[in-house]
Amino acid sequence: MRNSTRSQVDPFIVMDVMDAARRAEEAGRRIIHMEVGQPGTGAPKAAMRALSTALESEPLGYTVALGLPALRRRIAQLYGEWYNSDLDPGRVVVTSGSSAGFLLAFTALFDTGDRVGIGAPGYPSYRQILRALDLVPVDLQTAPQNRLQPVPADFAGMDLAGLMVASPANPSGTMLDRDAMGGLINAAAAQDAAFISDEIYHGIEYEAKAVSALELTDECYVINSFSKYFSMTGWRVGWMVVPEDHVRVLERIAQNMFICAPHASQVAALAAMECDAELTANLEVYKANRALMLDGLPKAGFTNIAPPDGAFYVYADVSELTDDSRAFAAEILEKAGVAVTPGLDFDPVRGHGTLRFSYARATADIEEGLTRLARFMADRG
């Protein structure tokens, strides 16, 4: 059968690394997972109890496309707690994870052939979803002196239809402060470009609170998820905040594309938002792991890194060690038993010389992984 040209997207390399690690584990090896951006913890315990109760008491069928009203209200309340913002719950759209949010946003905002700027290095699925929708991703080659975040000069005169930013970013973990975020919002508006802010790692910050685009403007799309801070990756539930006059647009598209986010996941997500003690304890683990990584990676020989402000990644320039990050990652997996992600996932131009290390797992795993990496680098000479 024929395939569409739109279907010819690149693989998500980290998933291939995960599969290689799984095969090694099936062969009897113990692999330390530093490849995937997934918390080592599961959903908060109260979330699972709430779902168990709901399963006993009611059939979990379709919800309205915009999500359970109680969940939308609670998400709006979160913006008051985290950012001192008074958000109308009517602007909240519950989605099947942030991935569905990207699909909905790109479909609602752009027409075939529109050019959308994305920072490189950046989350690879932005690029592939845009391509699958017959849109044109425009990689903005960010500079180390800008901490691998885009600045207005990176897209001046490019006539973009949209700009996508992420703070904290994947893979670098770096954040935009208020002035930097405001500068990008204003520069996008000057080009009449839609502004989309991926805030999926908000809540996982170490020295300063992440700035939400909603603190600076209502004329933006914000996308978030329960996957990272709330430790619910497999539940596939997230949310968007959009301008009031876009809500019905998103509702119509969501009705047809998804019907609704999973009812069970919405029930669990609502309860997860009340689990502050457990979520704070998770954050303390990430803080400890970050300190270990920032100490241990340079000692092992990975010295050129951007210290992360948030999320749970360290992005390392390894161009002095290799010009083939995919082969280097495969060598590390084979010889050290540590799974890491080659930078080609995040930056097609410069990613051949970079690696991403995730520290989302248990602290004991991070300690063991760093020991193995140090041994590997010493043996490599």
C-alpha positions as a printed Julia matrix, in Angstrom:
381×3 Matrix{Float64}:
   0.0     0.0    0.0
   1.1     3.57  -0.58
   2.35    5.87   2.17
   1.82    9.6    2.45
   4.8    11.91   2.27
   3.56   13.33   5.6
   4.19    9.97   7.25
   7.91   10.1    6.55
   8.95   11.47   9.91
  12.19   10.59  11.65
  12.2     8.03  14.46
  12.24    9.18  18.07
  15.78    7.94  18.75
  15.39    7.77  22.52
  12.68    5.15  22.02
  15.12    3.11  19.92
  17.67    3.42  22.75
  15.03    2.24  25.22
  14.38   -0.79  23.02
  18.08   -1.62  22.83
  18.29   -1.33  26.63
  15.26   -3.61  26.98
  16.9    -6.25  24.79
  20.06   -6.07  26.9
  17.98   -6.55  30.04
  16.2    -9.53  28.51
  19.65  -11.02  27.89
  20.32  -10.8   31.63
  22.22   -7.53  31.97
  21.39   -4.81  34.51
  21.06   -1.52  32.63
  21.13    1.9   34.27
  18.54    4.07  32.53
  19.72    7.61  31.84
  18.02    7.77  28.45
  14.34    8.39  29.04
  12.71   11.46  30.54
  10.46    9.52  32.86
  10.23    9.84  36.64
  11.33    6.74  38.5
   8.26    7.13  40.71
   4.7     6.23  39.79
   1.56    8.28  40.15
   0.9     9.68  43.63
  -0.74    7.14  45.91
  -3.84    9.26  46.48
  -4.35    9.45  42.71
  -4.5     5.66  42.5
  -6.85    5.48  45.5
  -9.17    8.04  43.9
  -9.26    6.05  40.68
  -9.95    2.81  42.56
 -12.89    4.46  44.31
 -14.22    5.85  41.03
 -13.98    2.45  39.35
 -16.12    0.95  42.12
 -18.75    3.67  42.02
 -19.27    4.77  38.42
 -18.76    3.77  34.81
 -15.91    5.79  33.35
 -17.14    6.79  29.92
 -16.68    9.82  27.71
 -16.22   13.2   29.31
 -16.84   16.45  27.5
 -14.02   17.24  25.08
 -12.61   20.09  27.17
 -12.22   17.84  30.21
 -13.88   17.29  33.58
 -15.06   20.67  34.9
 -13.6    19.93  38.34
 -10.2    19.21  36.83
 -10.28   22.38  34.73
 -11.12   24.41  37.84
  -8.31   22.8   39.81
  -5.78   23.46  37.06
  -6.86   27.1   36.99
  -6.37   27.2   40.78
  -2.81   25.93  40.28
  -1.96   29.08  38.33
  -2.98   31.13  41.34
  -0.83   28.99  43.64
   2.25   28.86  41.43
   2.18   32.19  39.56
  -0.33   34.38  41.43
  -2.37   34.46  38.21
  -6.17   34.66  38.15
  -7.0    32.17  35.4
 -10.5    31.56  34.07
 -11.1    27.77  34.14
 -12.97   28.21  30.87
  -9.6    28.74  29.13
  -8.28   25.34  30.24
  -8.42   22.42  27.79
  -7.62   18.95  29.15
  -5.69   16.82  26.65
  -4.38   13.3   26.14
  -0.93   14.29  27.32
   1.13   17.19  26.03
   1.54   15.36  22.7
  -2.16   15.84  22.0
  -1.72   19.46  23.05
   0.92   19.96  20.35
  -1.33   18.35  17.74
  -4.27   20.51  18.75
  -2.2    23.7   18.91
  -0.51   23.2   15.55
  -3.82   22.26  13.91
  -5.67   25.23  15.39
  -3.02   27.86  14.68
  -1.34   27.0   11.38
  -2.12   26.26   7.74
  -0.3    23.92   5.36
   3.2    25.17   4.64
   3.38   27.6    7.56
   6.83   27.99   9.12
   7.15   27.46  12.87
  10.35   28.27  14.77
  11.63   25.77  17.33
  14.81   26.01  19.37
  17.61   23.57  18.62
  18.45   21.59  20.63
  14.82   20.92  21.43
  12.23   18.21  21.95
  12.32   16.17  18.71
   8.61   15.5   18.43
   7.88   19.2   17.83
   9.68   18.84  14.51
   8.1    15.53  13.55
   4.52   16.53  14.46
   4.89   19.73  12.44
   6.11   17.72   9.45
   3.28   15.21   9.79
   0.83   18.12   9.59
   2.49   19.5    6.42
   3.98   22.38   8.35
   7.6    23.53   8.15
   9.73   23.31  11.31
  12.45   25.96  11.35
  15.31   25.0   13.65
  16.73   28.0   15.48
  20.35   27.2   16.3
  20.62   28.42  19.87
  23.96   29.52  21.32
  25.75   28.25  24.43
  26.14   31.87  25.61
  22.32   32.08  25.59
  22.19   28.82  27.57
  20.76   27.01  24.55
  17.56   29.09  24.57
  16.37   31.12  21.55
  16.69   34.9   21.51
  14.89   37.34  19.18
  17.96   37.7   16.93
  17.75   33.97  16.14
  14.55   34.45  14.14
  14.68   38.09  13.08
  13.24   38.56   9.59
  12.25   34.89   9.21
   8.53   35.62   8.71
   7.45   32.8   11.02
   3.81   31.86  11.58
   4.64   30.62  15.05
   7.32   30.31  17.7
   7.56   27.36  20.08
   9.62   27.71  23.27
  10.22   25.43  26.24
  11.31   26.45  29.73
  12.66   24.4   31.46
  13.88   22.98  28.18
  14.43   19.44  27.01
  17.29   18.44  26.61
  19.19   21.25  28.35
  17.07   21.93  31.44
  17.75   25.67  31.05
  15.04   28.26  31.68
  13.94   31.63  30.36
  13.74   34.39  32.95
  11.0    37.02  32.81
  12.92   39.42  30.58
  13.98   36.67  28.16
  10.44   35.28  27.95
   9.01   38.77  27.44
  11.52   39.52  24.7
  10.51   36.4   22.78
   6.8    37.12  23.2
   7.25   40.65  21.87
   9.46   39.56  18.99
   6.95   36.91  17.95
   4.1    39.4   18.12
   6.06   41.81  15.91
   6.11   39.1   13.23
   2.44   38.27  13.85
   3.65   34.83  14.92
   1.63   32.71  17.36
   3.49   32.1   20.63
   3.41   28.6   22.15
   5.05   27.86  25.5
   5.81   24.27  26.5
   5.76   24.28  30.3
   5.71   20.53  30.88
   8.64   20.67  33.34
   7.21   23.43  35.53
   7.37   22.4   39.17
  10.76   20.74  38.65
  13.01   23.74  39.31
  16.02   24.08  41.57
  17.08   27.66  42.25
  14.32   29.87  40.81
  10.66   29.4   39.87
   9.97   28.96  36.18
   8.15   31.85  34.49
   4.89   31.04  32.75
   4.09   32.86  29.53
   0.67   33.49  31.08
   2.31   35.84  33.58
   3.17   38.12  30.66
   0.41   37.73  28.1
  -2.97   36.12  27.47
  -2.24   35.97  23.73
  -0.41   32.66  23.8
  -0.89   28.93  24.01
   0.56   27.22  27.08
   0.93   23.43  27.08
   1.55   21.38  30.2
   1.17   17.8   31.39
   0.81   15.57  34.41
   3.7    13.43  33.13
   6.7    15.06  34.79
   6.09   16.93  38.07
   3.01   14.82  38.82
   4.84   11.61  37.8
   2.07   10.31  35.51
   3.78    9.62  32.18
   1.78    6.55  31.16
  -1.57    8.04  32.09
  -1.54   10.35  29.06
  -3.23   13.4   30.49
  -2.2    17.02  30.17
  -3.68   20.44  29.53
  -3.56   23.62  27.49
  -4.39   27.21  28.35
  -5.52   29.23  25.35
  -7.04   32.66  24.7
 -10.76   32.81  25.4
 -11.7    33.19  21.74
  -9.75   30.02  20.86
 -11.51   27.69  23.27
 -14.35   26.75  20.91
 -11.83   26.24  18.09
  -9.89   23.75  20.23
 -13.09   22.12  21.46
 -14.28   21.34  17.92
 -10.94   19.87  16.91
 -10.59   17.86  20.14
 -14.12   16.45  19.78
 -13.2    15.0   16.41
  -9.58   14.0   17.0
  -9.76   12.57  20.52
 -13.37   12.8   21.83
 -11.79   13.39  25.25
  -8.78   12.63  27.38
  -9.11    9.29  29.23
 -11.72    9.65  31.96
  -9.76    7.43  34.36
  -6.64    9.53  33.93
  -8.56   12.73  34.57
  -9.9    11.34  37.84
  -6.4    10.39  38.92
  -4.95   13.72  37.82
  -7.45   15.67  39.9
  -6.43   13.76  43.01
  -2.72   14.04  42.18
  -2.95   17.8   42.44
  -3.51   17.49  46.19
  -0.42   15.35  46.82
   2.03   18.11  47.71
   4.06   16.15  50.26
   4.7    13.21  47.95
   5.5    15.44  44.96
   7.86   17.59  47.03
   9.66   14.43  48.14
  10.1    13.46  44.48
  11.59   16.89  43.79
  14.11   16.4   46.6
  15.29   13.22  44.86
  15.8    15.14  41.61
  17.74   17.82  43.51
  20.04   15.21  45.01
  20.48   13.52  41.64
  21.26   16.84  39.95
  24.02   17.53  42.46
  25.48   14.08  41.84
  25.4    14.59  38.08
  26.99   18.03  38.15
  29.79   16.61  40.26
  30.14   13.17  38.72
  29.87   13.84  34.99
  32.84   16.25  34.85
  34.88   13.85  36.98
  34.08   11.08  34.51
  35.21   13.24  31.6
  32.01   14.9   30.4
  33.1    18.45  31.14
  31.24   20.64  28.65
  27.72   20.82  30.09
  25.0    23.43  30.6
  23.97   23.25  34.29
  20.21   22.69  34.3
  17.83   25.15  35.99
  14.99   22.64  35.92
  13.7    19.35  34.46
  15.95   16.32  35.03
  18.49   16.33  32.23
  22.09   17.26  31.62
  23.06   18.04  28.02
  26.73   17.47  27.28
  28.89   18.58  24.37
  31.0    15.49  23.59
  32.36   16.7   20.25
  35.91   16.32  21.56
  35.18   12.64  22.18
  33.14   11.68  19.11
  31.56   12.93  15.9
  28.91   10.18  16.01
  26.79   10.5   19.13
  24.55    7.6   18.14
  27.5     5.2   17.87
  28.96    6.63  21.08
  25.69    6.06  22.95
  25.6     2.49  21.63
  29.18    1.96  22.84
  28.29    3.29  26.31
  25.29    0.95  26.47
  27.33   -2.06  25.34
  30.43   -1.5   27.46
  29.11    0.37  30.51
  25.53   -0.85  30.68
  24.27    2.76  30.83
  21.58    3.92  28.4
  21.98    7.56  27.29
  20.39    9.52  24.45
  22.36   10.76  21.43
  21.91   14.44  20.68
  20.73   13.77  17.12
  17.24   13.45  18.6
  17.35   17.1   19.64
  19.54   18.86  17.08
  19.95   17.41  13.57
  22.79   19.84  12.81
  24.98   19.68  15.94
  23.58   16.65  17.72
  26.25   14.33  16.35
  28.49   15.79  19.05
  26.15   15.82  22.05
  24.54   13.44  24.57
  21.63   13.83  26.98
  21.77   12.25  30.43
  18.53   11.89  32.39
  18.63   11.79  36.2
  14.95   11.08  36.8
  15.53    7.65  38.36
  16.36    6.59  41.92
  19.46    8.12  43.47
  21.11    4.7   43.84
  20.79    4.21  40.08
  22.36    7.6   39.41
  25.29    6.78  41.69
  25.81    3.44  39.98
  25.48    4.99  36.53
  28.11    7.62  37.28
  30.48    4.95  38.6
  30.03    2.95  35.41
  30.52    6.02  33.2
  33.73    6.95  35.02
  35.05    3.41  34.58
  34.07    3.4   30.89
  35.81    6.7   30.21
  38.93    5.63  32.06
  39.1     2.38  30.07
  38.51    4.29  26.85
  41.55    6.43  27.59
